[in-house]
Amino acid sequence: MWSGPRNISTAMMRSFGSRADTSVTDEPLYAHYLKVTGVGHPGRDEVLAHHESDWRRVTAALVGPVPGQRAIWYQKHMAHHLLPMISREWLDSLTHAFLIRETDEMLASLVKTYPAAGLADTGLLQQCEIFDRVADRQGRAPPVVLASDVLKNPQELIAKLCEALGIPFLPQMLAWEPGRRATDGIWAPHWYAVVEASTGFEPWRERPIETPASLRPLLDECRPLYEKLWALRLRA
């Protein structure tokens, strides 16, 4: 699952992690991203000490045996972690899906924690790159889900996603126990408080956004990339 930042990506990981037949992995390329970019995220030193930062070792593991010998392996990826030096060939061994969020909401949230964010930090460039690669190889569009669609109708959208991925929908994907998971990244204390308190997808609510003039050029860059994926999303 390739997500942009400030999305419902961790809730989606909880949803799939509720399945007895599924193993989940949390942002496996994050340590490499921090090491190469030098970005000063909270808990940076702890992440680098705890998680593998060599992308070659990470990607070799991601196409290897599924942890716990489960039938399904849900890998939660932040698309902007796929830096240019990382080989793309390993992608061809996996099944891909994409999680997007309205660009004005995403940017408003992103710049609160990363004021210098640019187009590459939104993940949209990488999402479209991977999407095109997958679509070209399989001759059809891989599944795209819009976060607000999931929050408005989780049962139908998660069921449609499962159908597109060729796996059965299970009702337990709609609810989970609160708390932290052993599969959460070491960064969880800095980012996951809301999800740790949750027991399911939060109800959708409208979030009025007024985009400041300083963000409009970036919003204009994001819009065609987002609209390309939005037009092909799974619909209720």
Rosetta constraint file for C-alpha pairs under 8 A:
AtomPair CA 1 CA 74 HARMONIC 7.28 0.50
AtomPair CA 1 CA 75 HARMONIC 6.10 0.50
AtomPair CA 1 CA 76 HARMONIC 5.27 0.50
AtomPair CA 1 CA 77 HARMONIC 5.87 0.50
AtomPair CA 1 CA 96 HARMONIC 6.01 0.50
AtomPair CA 1 CA 97 HARMONIC 4.85 0.50
AtomPair CA 1 CA 98 HARMONIC 5.45 0.50
AtomPair CA 1 CA 99 HARMONIC 6.84 0.50
AtomPair CA 2 CA 76 HARMONIC 6.73 0.50
AtomPair CA 2 CA 77 HARMONIC 5.01 0.50
AtomPair CA 2 CA 78 HARMONIC 5.79 0.50
AtomPair CA 2 CA 79 HARMONIC 5.29 0.50
AtomPair CA 2 CA 96 HARMONIC 7.43 0.50
AtomPair CA 2 CA 97 HARMONIC 6.27 0.50
AtomPair CA 2 CA 98 HARMONIC 4.78 0.50
AtomPair CA 2 CA 99 HARMONIC 6.07 0.50
AtomPair CA 2 CA 127 HARMONIC 6.62 0.50
AtomPair CA 3 CA 7 HARMONIC 7.13 0.50
AtomPair CA 3 CA 9 HARMONIC 6.36 0.50
AtomPair CA 3 CA 76 HARMONIC 7.65 0.50
AtomPair CA 3 CA 77 HARMONIC 6.20 0.50
AtomPair CA 3 CA 78 HARMONIC 5.05 0.50
AtomPair CA 3 CA 79 HARMONIC 5.61 0.50
AtomPair CA 3 CA 98 HARMONIC 5.96 0.50
AtomPair CA 3 CA 99 HARMONIC 4.69 0.50
AtomPair CA 3 CA 100 HARMONIC 6.22 0.50
AtomPair CA 3 CA 123 HARMONIC 7.26 0.50
AtomPair CA 3 CA 127 HARMONIC 7.65 0.50
AtomPair CA 4 CA 78 HARMONIC 5.78 0.50
AtomPair CA 4 CA 79 HARMONIC 5.86 0.50
AtomPair CA 4 CA 80 HARMONIC 7.15 0.50
AtomPair CA 4 CA 99 HARMONIC 6.95 0.50
AtomPair CA 4 CA 100 HARMONIC 6.24 0.50
AtomPair CA 4 CA 101 HARMONIC 7.51 0.50
AtomPair CA 4 CA 122 HARMONIC 5.79 0.50
AtomPair CA 4 CA 123 HARMONIC 4.95 0.50
AtomPair CA 4 CA 124 HARMONIC 6.77 0.50
AtomPair CA 4 CA 127 HARMONIC 7.99 0.50
AtomPair CA 5 CA 78 HARMONIC 6.67 0.50
AtomPair CA 5 CA 106 HARMONIC 7.13 0.50
AtomPair CA 5 CA 110 HARMONIC 6.93 0.50
AtomPair CA 5 CA 121 HARMONIC 7.96 0.50
AtomPair CA 5 CA 122 HARMONIC 6.32 0.50
AtomPair CA 5 CA 123 HARMONIC 7.18 0.50
AtomPair CA 6 CA 106 HARMONIC 5.91 0.50
AtomPair CA 6 CA 109 HARMONIC 6.34 0.50
AtomPair CA 6 CA 110 HARMONIC 6.24 0.50
AtomPair CA 7 CA 99 HARMONIC 7.85 0.50
AtomPair CA 7 CA 100 HARMONIC 7.27 0.50
AtomPair CA 7 CA 101 HARMONIC 6.31 0.50
AtomPair CA 7 CA 106 HARMONIC 7.22 0.50
AtomPair CA 7 CA 147 HARMONIC 6.90 0.50
AtomPair CA 8 CA 12 HARMONIC 6.26 0.50
AtomPair CA 8 CA 147 HARMONIC 6.35 0.50
AtomPair CA 9 CA 13 HARMONIC 6.29 0.50
AtomPair CA 9 CA 76 HARMONIC 7.09 0.50
AtomPair CA 9 CA 99 HARMONIC 7.42 0.50
AtomPair CA 10 CA 14 HARMONIC 6.23 0.50
AtomPair CA 10 CA 76 HARMONIC 7.80 0.50
AtomPair CA 10 CA 192 HARMONIC 7.77 0.50
AtomPair CA 10 CA 195 HARMONIC 7.00 0.50
AtomPair CA 11 CA 15 HARMONIC 6.20 0.50
AtomPair CA 11 CA 195 HARMONIC 6.35 0.50
AtomPair CA 11 CA 200 HARMONIC 7.57 0.50
AtomPair CA 11 CA 201 HARMONIC 6.68 0.50
AtomPair CA 12 CA 16 HARMONIC 6.40 0.50
AtomPair CA 13 CA 17 HARMONIC 5.84 0.50
AtomPair CA 13 CA 24 HARMONIC 6.85 0.50
AtomPair CA 13 CA 26 HARMONIC 7.85 0.50
AtomPair CA 13 CA 74 HARMONIC 7.32 0.50
AtomPair CA 13 CA 76 HARMONIC 6.55 0.50
AtomPair CA 14 CA 18 HARMONIC 6.19 0.50
AtomPair CA 14 CA 173 HARMONIC 7.89 0.50
AtomPair CA 14 CA 176 HARMONIC 6.97 0.50
AtomPair CA 15 CA 19 HARMONIC 7.55 0.50
AtomPair CA 15 CA 172 HARMONIC 7.74 0.50
AtomPair CA 15 CA 173 HARMONIC 4.49 0.50
AtomPair CA 15 CA 174 HARMONIC 6.16 0.50
AtomPair CA 15 CA 175 HARMONIC 6.96 0.50
AtomPair CA 15 CA 176 HARMONIC 7.16 0.50
AtomPair CA 15 CA 200 HARMONIC 7.80 0.50
AtomPair CA 16 CA 22 HARMONIC 6.72 0.50
AtomPair CA 16 CA 24 HARMONIC 7.34 0.50
AtomPair CA 16 CA 74 HARMONIC 6.83 0.50
AtomPair CA 16 CA 173 HARMONIC 6.01 0.50
AtomPair CA 17 CA 22 HARMONIC 6.20 0.50
AtomPair CA 17 CA 23 HARMONIC 6.45 0.50
AtomPair CA 17 CA 24 HARMONIC 5.90 0.50
AtomPair CA 17 CA 74 HARMONIC 7.85 0.50
AtomPair CA 17 CA 173 HARMONIC 7.81 0.50
AtomPair CA 18 CA 22 HARMONIC 7.82 0.50
AtomPair CA 18 CA 172 HARMONIC 6.15 0.50
AtomPair CA 18 CA 173 HARMONIC 5.57 0.50
AtomPair CA 18 CA 175 HARMONIC 7.59 0.50
AtomPair CA 18 CA 176 HARMONIC 6.26 0.50
AtomPair CA 19 CA 170 HARMONIC 7.33 0.50
AtomPair CA 19 CA 172 HARMONIC 6.78 0.50
AtomPair CA 19 CA 173 HARMONIC 6.53 0.50
AtomPair CA 21 CA 70 HARMONIC 5.31 0.50
AtomPair CA 21 CA 71 HARMONIC 5.53 0.50
AtomPair CA 21 CA 72 HARMONIC 6.18 0.50
AtomPair CA 22 CA 70 HARMONIC 5.58 0.50
AtomPair CA 22 CA 71 HARMONIC 6.21 0.50
AtomPair CA 22 CA 72 HARMONIC 4.60 0.50
AtomPair CA 22 CA 73 HARMONIC 5.59 0.50
AtomPair CA 22 CA 74 HARMONIC 6.79 0.50
AtomPair CA 23 CA 66 HARMONIC 7.25 0.50
AtomPair CA 23 CA 67 HARMONIC 6.23 0.50
AtomPair CA 23 CA 68 HARMONIC 7.03 0.50
AtomPair CA 23 CA 70 HARMONIC 6.28 0.50
AtomPair CA 23 CA 72 HARMONIC 6.34 0.50
AtomPair CA 23 CA 73 HARMONIC 4.89 0.50
AtomPair CA 23 CA 74 HARMONIC 6.08 0.50
AtomPair CA 24 CA 73 HARMONIC 5.83 0.50
AtomPair CA 24 CA 74 HARMONIC 4.66 0.50
AtomPair CA 24 CA 75 HARMONIC 5.75 0.50
AtomPair CA 24 CA 76 HARMONIC 7.42 0.50
AtomPair CA 24 CA 183 HARMONIC 6.77 0.50
AtomPair CA 25 CA 73 HARMONIC 7.71 0.50
AtomPair CA 25 CA 74 HARMONIC 6.38 0.50
AtomPair CA 25 CA 75 HARMONIC 4.86 0.50
AtomPair CA 25 CA 76 HARMONIC 6.05 0.50
AtomPair CA 25 CA 183 HARMONIC 6.33 0.50
AtomPair CA 25 CA 184 HARMONIC 7.62 0.50
AtomPair CA 26 CA 75 HARMONIC 6.48 0.50
AtomPair CA 26 CA 76 HARMONIC 5.20 0.50
AtomPair CA 26 CA 77 HARMONIC 7.10 0.50
AtomPair CA 26 CA 183 HARMONIC 6.70 0.50
AtomPair CA 26 CA 184 HARMONIC 5.85 0.50
AtomPair CA 26 CA 185 HARMONIC 5.76 0.50
AtomPair CA 27 CA 75 HARMONIC 7.30 0.50
AtomPair CA 27 CA 76 HARMONIC 5.37 0.50
AtomPair CA 27 CA 77 HARMONIC 4.80 0.50
AtomPair CA 27 CA 78 HARMONIC 6.35 0.50
AtomPair CA 27 CA 185 HARMONIC 7.31 0.50
AtomPair CA 28 CA 51 HARMONIC 7.90 0.50
AtomPair CA 28 CA 52 HARMONIC 7.87 0.50
AtomPair CA 28 CA 58 HARMONIC 6.76 0.50
AtomPair CA 28 CA 75 HARMONIC 7.91 0.50
AtomPair CA 28 CA 76 HARMONIC 7.75 0.50
AtomPair CA 28 CA 77 HARMONIC 6.97 0.50
AtomPair CA 29 CA 33 HARMONIC 6.25 0.50
AtomPair CA 29 CA 53 HARMONIC 7.22 0.50
AtomPair CA 29 CA 55 HARMONIC 6.68 0.50
AtomPair CA 29 CA 58 HARMONIC 6.97 0.50
AtomPair CA 29 CA 77 HARMONIC 7.39 0.50
AtomPair CA 29 CA 81 HARMONIC 5.94 0.50
AtomPair CA 29 CA 82 HARMONIC 7.28 0.50
AtomPair CA 30 CA 34 HARMONIC 6.24 0.50
AtomPair CA 30 CA 53 HARMONIC 7.72 0.50
AtomPair CA 30 CA 78 HARMONIC 7.92 0.50
AtomPair CA 30 CA 81 HARMONIC 6.13 0.50
AtomPair CA 31 CA 35 HARMONIC 6.10 0.50
AtomPair CA 31 CA 47 HARMONIC 6.04 0.50
AtomPair CA 31 CA 48 HARMONIC 5.40 0.50
AtomPair CA 31 CA 51 HARMONIC 6.01 0.50
AtomPair CA 31 CA 52 HARMONIC 6.32 0.50
AtomPair CA 31 CA 53 HARMONIC 4.74 0.50
AtomPair CA 32 CA 36 HARMONIC 6.11 0.50
AtomPair CA 32 CA 52 HARMONIC 7.30 0.50
AtomPair CA 32 CA 53 HARMONIC 4.08 0.50
AtomPair CA 32 CA 54 HARMONIC 6.03 0.50
AtomPair CA 32 CA 55 HARMONIC 6.15 0.50
AtomPair CA 32 CA 81 HARMONIC 7.88 0.50
AtomPair CA 33 CA 37 HARMONIC 5.92 0.50
AtomPair CA 33 CA 38 HARMONIC 7.98 0.50
AtomPair CA 33 CA 53 HARMONIC 7.79 0.50
AtomPair CA 33 CA 81 HARMONIC 5.43 0.50
AtomPair CA 33 CA 82 HARMONIC 7.76 0.50
AtomPair CA 33 CA 83 HARMONIC 7.15 0.50
AtomPair CA 34 CA 38 HARMONIC 5.42 0.50
AtomPair CA 34 CA 39 HARMONIC 5.63 0.50
AtomPair CA 34 CA 40 HARMONIC 7.61 0.50
AtomPair CA 34 CA 41 HARMONIC 7.79 0.50
AtomPair CA 34 CA 44 HARMONIC 7.03 0.50
AtomPair CA 34 CA 48 HARMONIC 7.63 0.50
AtomPair CA 35 CA 39 HARMONIC 7.90 0.50
AtomPair CA 35 CA 48 HARMONIC 7.18 0.50
AtomPair CA 35 CA 53 HARMONIC 6.87 0.50
AtomPair CA 40 CA 44 HARMONIC 6.32 0.50
AtomPair CA 42 CA 187 HARMONIC 7.61 0.50
AtomPair CA 42 CA 190 HARMONIC 6.51 0.50
AtomPair CA 43 CA 47 HARMONIC 6.18 0.50
AtomPair CA 43 CA 187 HARMONIC 6.19 0.50
AtomPair CA 43 CA 190 HARMONIC 7.35 0.50
AtomPair CA 44 CA 48 HARMONIC 6.31 0.50
AtomPair CA 45 CA 49 HARMONIC 6.15 0.50
AtomPair CA 46 CA 50 HARMONIC 6.02 0.50
AtomPair CA 46 CA 186 HARMONIC 7.26 0.50
AtomPair CA 46 CA 187 HARMONIC 7.87 0.50
AtomPair CA 47 CA 51 HARMONIC 5.72 0.50
AtomPair CA 47 CA 186 HARMONIC 6.12 0.50
AtomPair CA 47 CA 187 HARMONIC 6.56 0.50
AtomPair CA 48 CA 52 HARMONIC 7.16 0.50
AtomPair CA 48 CA 53 HARMONIC 6.64 0.50
AtomPair CA 50 CA 186 HARMONIC 7.14 0.50
AtomPair CA 52 CA 57 HARMONIC 7.57 0.50
AtomPair CA 52 CA 58 HARMONIC 6.71 0.50
AtomPair CA 53 CA 58 HARMONIC 7.55 0.50
AtomPair CA 54 CA 58 HARMONIC 6.35 0.50
AtomPair CA 55 CA 59 HARMONIC 5.95 0.50
AtomPair CA 55 CA 86 HARMONIC 6.73 0.50
AtomPair CA 56 CA 60 HARMONIC 6.08 0.50
AtomPair CA 56 CA 86 HARMONIC 7.86 0.50
AtomPair CA 57 CA 61 HARMONIC 6.28 0.50
AtomPair CA 58 CA 62 HARMONIC 6.29 0.50
AtomPair CA 59 CA 63 HARMONIC 6.54 0.50
AtomPair CA 59 CA 90 HARMONIC 6.67 0.50
AtomPair CA 60 CA 64 HARMONIC 6.43 0.50
AtomPair CA 60 CA 90 HARMONIC 7.66 0.50
AtomPair CA 61 CA 65 HARMONIC 7.61 0.50
AtomPair CA 63 CA 90 HARMONIC 6.92 0.50
AtomPair CA 63 CA 93 HARMONIC 6.43 0.50
AtomPair CA 63 CA 94 HARMONIC 7.13 0.50
AtomPair CA 65 CA 69 HARMONIC 7.22 0.50
AtomPair CA 66 CA 70 HARMONIC 6.07 0.50
AtomPair CA 66 CA 71 HARMONIC 7.48 0.50
AtomPair CA 66 CA 72 HARMONIC 7.25 0.50
AtomPair CA 66 CA 73 HARMONIC 5.96 0.50
AtomPair CA 67 CA 73 HARMONIC 7.56 0.50
AtomPair CA 77 CA 81 HARMONIC 7.49 0.50
AtomPair CA 78 CA 82 HARMONIC 7.69 0.50
AtomPair CA 78 CA 123 HARMONIC 7.13 0.50
AtomPair CA 79 CA 123 HARMONIC 4.71 0.50
AtomPair CA 79 CA 124 HARMONIC 7.44 0.50
AtomPair CA 79 CA 126 HARMONIC 5.68 0.50
AtomPair CA 79 CA 127 HARMONIC 5.99 0.50
AtomPair CA 80 CA 120 HARMONIC 6.31 0.50
AtomPair CA 80 CA 121 HARMONIC 5.61 0.50
AtomPair CA 80 CA 122 HARMONIC 6.59 0.50
AtomPair CA 80 CA 123 HARMONIC 4.28 0.50
AtomPair CA 80 CA 124 HARMONIC 7.85 0.50
AtomPair CA 80 CA 126 HARMONIC 6.36 0.50
AtomPair CA 81 CA 123 HARMONIC 7.95 0.50
AtomPair CA 82 CA 86 HARMONIC 6.55 0.50
AtomPair CA 82 CA 126 HARMONIC 6.98 0.50
AtomPair CA 88 CA 92 HARMONIC 7.78 0.50
AtomPair CA 89 CA 93 HARMONIC 7.98 0.50
AtomPair CA 90 CA 94 HARMONIC 7.63 0.50
AtomPair CA 92 CA 134 HARMONIC 7.54 0.50
AtomPair CA 95 CA 165 HARMONIC 7.56 0.50
AtomPair CA 96 CA 134 HARMONIC 7.51 0.50
AtomPair CA 96 CA 142 HARMONIC 6.54 0.50
AtomPair CA 96 CA 143 HARMONIC 7.52 0.50
AtomPair CA 97 CA 142 HARMONIC 6.01 0.50
AtomPair CA 97 CA 143 HARMONIC 5.04 0.50
AtomPair CA 97 CA 144 HARMONIC 5.84 0.50
AtomPair CA 97 CA 145 HARMONIC 7.92 0.50
AtomPair CA 98 CA 127 HARMONIC 7.15 0.50
AtomPair CA 98 CA 142 HARMONIC 7.89 0.50
AtomPair CA 98 CA 143 HARMONIC 6.38 0.50
AtomPair CA 98 CA 144 HARMONIC 4.61 0.50
AtomPair CA 98 CA 145 HARMONIC 6.21 0.50
AtomPair CA 99 CA 144 HARMONIC 5.95 0.50
AtomPair CA 99 CA 145 HARMONIC 5.08 0.50
AtomPair CA 99 CA 146 HARMONIC 5.92 0.50
AtomPair CA 99 CA 147 HARMONIC 6.64 0.50
AtomPair CA 100 CA 144 HARMONIC 7.39 0.50
AtomPair CA 100 CA 145 HARMONIC 6.35 0.50
AtomPair CA 100 CA 146 HARMONIC 4.97 0.50
AtomPair CA 100 CA 147 HARMONIC 6.08 0.50
AtomPair CA 100 CA 226 HARMONIC 7.62 0.50
AtomPair CA 100 CA 229 HARMONIC 7.88 0.50
AtomPair CA 100 CA 230 HARMONIC 7.74 0.50
AtomPair CA 101 CA 105 HARMONIC 7.21 0.50
AtomPair CA 101 CA 106 HARMONIC 6.18 0.50
AtomPair CA 101 CA 146 HARMONIC 5.72 0.50
AtomPair CA 101 CA 147 HARMONIC 5.44 0.50
AtomPair CA 101 CA 148 HARMONIC 7.07 0.50
AtomPair CA 102 CA 106 HARMONIC 6.15 0.50
AtomPair CA 102 CA 146 HARMONIC 7.88 0.50
AtomPair CA 102 CA 226 HARMONIC 7.75 0.50
AtomPair CA 103 CA 107 HARMONIC 5.96 0.50
AtomPair CA 103 CA 219 HARMONIC 6.85 0.50
AtomPair CA 103 CA 222 HARMONIC 6.85 0.50
AtomPair CA 103 CA 223 HARMONIC 6.87 0.50
AtomPair CA 103 CA 226 HARMONIC 7.03 0.50
AtomPair CA 104 CA 108 HARMONIC 6.08 0.50
AtomPair CA 104 CA 209 HARMONIC 6.73 0.50
AtomPair CA 104 CA 211 HARMONIC 6.76 0.50
AtomPair CA 104 CA 219 HARMONIC 6.92 0.50
AtomPair CA 105 CA 109 HARMONIC 6.29 0.50
AtomPair CA 105 CA 207 HARMONIC 7.53 0.50
AtomPair CA 105 CA 209 HARMONIC 6.57 0.50
AtomPair CA 106 CA 110 HARMONIC 5.96 0.50
AtomPair CA 107 CA 111 HARMONIC 6.05 0.50
AtomPair CA 107 CA 122 HARMONIC 7.72 0.50
AtomPair CA 107 CA 215 HARMONIC 7.95 0.50
AtomPair CA 107 CA 219 HARMONIC 7.60 0.50
AtomPair CA 108 CA 112 HARMONIC 6.82 0.50
AtomPair CA 108 CA 209 HARMONIC 7.50 0.50
AtomPair CA 108 CA 211 HARMONIC 7.25 0.50
AtomPair CA 109 CA 113 HARMONIC 7.38 0.50
AtomPair CA 110 CA 114 HARMONIC 5.91 0.50
AtomPair CA 110 CA 115 HARMONIC 7.49 0.50
AtomPair CA 110 CA 117 HARMONIC 7.39 0.50
AtomPair CA 111 CA 115 HARMONIC 4.22 0.50
AtomPair CA 111 CA 116 HARMONIC 7.02 0.50
AtomPair CA 111 CA 117 HARMONIC 6.33 0.50
AtomPair CA 117 CA 121 HARMONIC 5.72 0.50
AtomPair CA 117 CA 122 HARMONIC 7.61 0.50
AtomPair CA 118 CA 122 HARMONIC 7.04 0.50
AtomPair CA 118 CA 218 HARMONIC 6.90 0.50
AtomPair CA 119 CA 123 HARMONIC 7.41 0.50
AtomPair CA 119 CA 124 HARMONIC 7.40 0.50
AtomPair CA 119 CA 125 HARMONIC 7.32 0.50
AtomPair CA 119 CA 218 HARMONIC 6.58 0.50
AtomPair CA 119 CA 221 HARMONIC 7.05 0.50
AtomPair CA 119 CA 222 HARMONIC 6.84 0.50
AtomPair CA 120 CA 124 HARMONIC 7.15 0.50
AtomPair CA 120 CA 125 HARMONIC 6.29 0.50
AtomPair CA 120 CA 126 HARMONIC 7.60 0.50
AtomPair CA 123 CA 127 HARMONIC 6.02 0.50
AtomPair CA 124 CA 128 HARMONIC 6.12 0.50
AtomPair CA 124 CA 222 HARMONIC 6.97 0.50
AtomPair CA 124 CA 225 HARMONIC 6.21 0.50
AtomPair CA 124 CA 226 HARMONIC 6.74 0.50
AtomPair CA 125 CA 129 HARMONIC 6.19 0.50
AtomPair CA 125 CA 225 HARMONIC 7.04 0.50
AtomPair CA 126 CA 130 HARMONIC 6.14 0.50
AtomPair CA 127 CA 131 HARMONIC 5.92 0.50
AtomPair CA 128 CA 132 HARMONIC 6.02 0.50
AtomPair CA 128 CA 225 HARMONIC 6.82 0.50
AtomPair CA 128 CA 229 HARMONIC 7.45 0.50
AtomPair CA 129 CA 133 HARMONIC 6.31 0.50
AtomPair CA 130 CA 134 HARMONIC 6.14 0.50
AtomPair CA 131 CA 135 HARMONIC 5.99 0.50
AtomPair CA 131 CA 141 HARMONIC 7.48 0.50
AtomPair CA 131 CA 142 HARMONIC 6.88 0.50
AtomPair CA 132 CA 136 HARMONIC 5.94 0.50
AtomPair CA 133 CA 137 HARMONIC 6.30 0.50
AtomPair CA 134 CA 138 HARMONIC 6.15 0.50
AtomPair CA 134 CA 141 HARMONIC 7.54 0.50
AtomPair CA 134 CA 142 HARMONIC 6.86 0.50
AtomPair CA 135 CA 139 HARMONIC 5.34 0.50
AtomPair CA 135 CA 140 HARMONIC 5.03 0.50
AtomPair CA 135 CA 141 HARMONIC 4.95 0.50
AtomPair CA 135 CA 142 HARMONIC 6.31 0.50
AtomPair CA 136 CA 140 HARMONIC 7.28 0.50
AtomPair CA 141 CA 232 HARMONIC 7.41 0.50
AtomPair CA 142 CA 164 HARMONIC 7.88 0.50
AtomPair CA 143 CA 161 HARMONIC 6.77 0.50
AtomPair CA 143 CA 164 HARMONIC 6.33 0.50
AtomPair CA 143 CA 165 HARMONIC 7.68 0.50
AtomPair CA 143 CA 232 HARMONIC 7.85 0.50
AtomPair CA 143 CA 233 HARMONIC 6.57 0.50
AtomPair CA 143 CA 234 HARMONIC 6.55 0.50
AtomPair CA 144 CA 229 HARMONIC 6.76 0.50
AtomPair CA 144 CA 230 HARMONIC 7.52 0.50
AtomPair CA 144 CA 232 HARMONIC 6.68 0.50
AtomPair CA 144 CA 233 HARMONIC 4.47 0.50
AtomPair CA 144 CA 234 HARMONIC 5.94 0.50
AtomPair CA 145 CA 149 HARMONIC 7.29 0.50
AtomPair CA 145 CA 150 HARMONIC 7.30 0.50
AtomPair CA 145 CA 157 HARMONIC 7.65 0.50
AtomPair CA 145 CA 161 HARMONIC 7.57 0.50
AtomPair CA 145 CA 233 HARMONIC 5.35 0.50
AtomPair CA 145 CA 234 HARMONIC 5.66 0.50
AtomPair CA 146 CA 150 HARMONIC 6.54 0.50
AtomPair CA 146 CA 230 HARMONIC 7.21 0.50
AtomPair CA 146 CA 233 HARMONIC 6.77 0.50
AtomPair CA 146 CA 234 HARMONIC 7.86 0.50
AtomPair CA 147 CA 151 HARMONIC 6.36 0.50
AtomPair CA 148 CA 152 HARMONIC 6.10 0.50
AtomPair CA 148 CA 204 HARMONIC 6.39 0.50
AtomPair CA 149 CA 153 HARMONIC 6.18 0.50
AtomPair CA 149 CA 154 HARMONIC 7.53 0.50
AtomPair CA 149 CA 157 HARMONIC 7.04 0.50
AtomPair CA 149 CA 235 HARMONIC 7.63 0.50
AtomPair CA 149 CA 236 HARMONIC 7.60 0.50
AtomPair CA 150 CA 154 HARMONIC 4.58 0.50
AtomPair CA 150 CA 155 HARMONIC 7.93 0.50
AtomPair CA 150 CA 157 HARMONIC 5.52 0.50
AtomPair CA 150 CA 158 HARMONIC 7.07 0.50
AtomPair CA 151 CA 201 HARMONIC 6.22 0.50
AtomPair CA 151 CA 202 HARMONIC 6.45 0.50
AtomPair CA 151 CA 203 HARMONIC 5.59 0.50
AtomPair CA 151 CA 204 HARMONIC 4.93 0.50
AtomPair CA 152 CA 203 HARMONIC 6.52 0.50
AtomPair CA 152 CA 204 HARMONIC 5.34 0.50
AtomPair CA 153 CA 157 HARMONIC 6.19 0.50
AtomPair CA 153 CA 236 HARMONIC 7.45 0.50
AtomPair CA 154 CA 158 HARMONIC 5.75 0.50
AtomPair CA 154 CA 174 HARMONIC 7.00 0.50
AtomPair CA 154 CA 201 HARMONIC 7.20 0.50
AtomPair CA 155 CA 159 HARMONIC 5.98 0.50
AtomPair CA 155 CA 171 HARMONIC 7.82 0.50
AtomPair CA 155 CA 174 HARMONIC 6.77 0.50
AtomPair CA 156 CA 160 HARMONIC 6.11 0.50
AtomPair CA 156 CA 236 HARMONIC 6.25 0.50
AtomPair CA 157 CA 161 HARMONIC 6.11 0.50
AtomPair CA 157 CA 234 HARMONIC 7.23 0.50
AtomPair CA 157 CA 235 HARMONIC 7.13 0.50
AtomPair CA 157 CA 236 HARMONIC 6.19 0.50
AtomPair CA 158 CA 162 HARMONIC 6.13 0.50
AtomPair CA 158 CA 169 HARMONIC 7.30 0.50
AtomPair CA 158 CA 173 HARMONIC 7.95 0.50
AtomPair CA 159 CA 163 HARMONIC 6.19 0.50
AtomPair CA 159 CA 168 HARMONIC 7.87 0.50
AtomPair CA 159 CA 169 HARMONIC 5.19 0.50
AtomPair CA 160 CA 164 HARMONIC 6.18 0.50
AtomPair CA 160 CA 234 HARMONIC 6.99 0.50
AtomPair CA 161 CA 165 HARMONIC 6.22 0.50
AtomPair CA 161 CA 234 HARMONIC 7.35 0.50
AtomPair CA 162 CA 166 HARMONIC 6.11 0.50
AtomPair CA 162 CA 167 HARMONIC 5.18 0.50
AtomPair CA 162 CA 168 HARMONIC 5.99 0.50
AtomPair CA 162 CA 169 HARMONIC 5.56 0.50
AtomPair CA 163 CA 167 HARMONIC 5.95 0.50
AtomPair CA 163 CA 168 HARMONIC 6.66 0.50
AtomPair CA 163 CA 169 HARMONIC 7.27 0.50
AtomPair CA 169 CA 173 HARMONIC 7.77 0.50
AtomPair CA 172 CA 176 HARMONIC 7.32 0.50
AtomPair CA 174 CA 200 HARMONIC 5.84 0.50
AtomPair CA 174 CA 201 HARMONIC 7.03 0.50
AtomPair CA 175 CA 199 HARMONIC 5.52 0.50
AtomPair CA 175 CA 200 HARMONIC 4.40 0.50
AtomPair CA 175 CA 201 HARMONIC 7.47 0.50
AtomPair CA 176 CA 198 HARMONIC 7.85 0.50
AtomPair CA 176 CA 199 HARMONIC 4.94 0.50
AtomPair CA 176 CA 200 HARMONIC 5.93 0.50
AtomPair CA 177 CA 198 HARMONIC 7.66 0.50
AtomPair CA 177 CA 199 HARMONIC 5.48 0.50
AtomPair CA 178 CA 195 HARMONIC 7.66 0.50
AtomPair CA 178 CA 196 HARMONIC 5.32 0.50
AtomPair CA 178 CA 197 HARMONIC 5.26 0.50
AtomPair CA 178 CA 198 HARMONIC 5.45 0.50
AtomPair CA 178 CA 199 HARMONIC 5.40 0.50
AtomPair CA 179 CA 195 HARMONIC 7.92 0.50
AtomPair CA 179 CA 196 HARMONIC 4.42 0.50
AtomPair CA 179 CA 197 HARMONIC 6.21 0.50
AtomPair CA 179 CA 198 HARMONIC 7.91 0.50
AtomPair CA 180 CA 184 HARMONIC 6.98 0.50
AtomPair CA 180 CA 188 HARMONIC 7.85 0.50
AtomPair CA 180 CA 196 HARMONIC 5.65 0.50
AtomPair CA 184 CA 188 HARMONIC 6.22 0.50
AtomPair CA 187 CA 191 HARMONIC 6.74 0.50
AtomPair CA 188 CA 192 HARMONIC 5.05 0.50
AtomPair CA 188 CA 193 HARMONIC 7.67 0.50
AtomPair CA 189 CA 193 HARMONIC 6.76 0.50
AtomPair CA 192 CA 196 HARMONIC 5.91 0.50
AtomPair CA 193 CA 197 HARMONIC 6.38 0.50
AtomPair CA 194 CA 198 HARMONIC 6.40 0.50
AtomPair CA 198 CA 202 HARMONIC 7.68 0.50
AtomPair CA 211 CA 215 HARMONIC 6.41 0.50
AtomPair CA 211 CA 216 HARMONIC 6.71 0.50
AtomPair CA 212 CA 216 HARMONIC 6.73 0.50
AtomPair CA 213 CA 217 HARMONIC 7.99 0.50
AtomPair CA 215 CA 219 HARMONIC 6.12 0.50
AtomPair CA 216 CA 220 HARMONIC 6.05 0.50
AtomPair CA 217 CA 221 HARMONIC 6.41 0.50
AtomPair CA 218 CA 222 HARMONIC 6.25 0.50
AtomPair CA 219 CA 223 HARMONIC 6.04 0.50
AtomPair CA 220 CA 224 HARMONIC 7.61 0.50
AtomPair CA 221 CA 225 HARMONIC 7.69 0.50
AtomPair CA 222 CA 226 HARMONIC 6.09 0.50
AtomPair CA 223 CA 227 HARMONIC 5.94 0.50
AtomPair CA 224 CA 228 HARMONIC 6.10 0.50
AtomPair CA 225 CA 229 HARMONIC 6.74 0.50
AtomPair CA 226 CA 230 HARMONIC 5.93 0.50
AtomPair CA 227 CA 231 HARMONIC 5.93 0.50
AtomPair CA 228 CA 232 HARMONIC 6.99 0.50
AtomPair CA 229 CA 233 HARMONIC 6.34 0.50
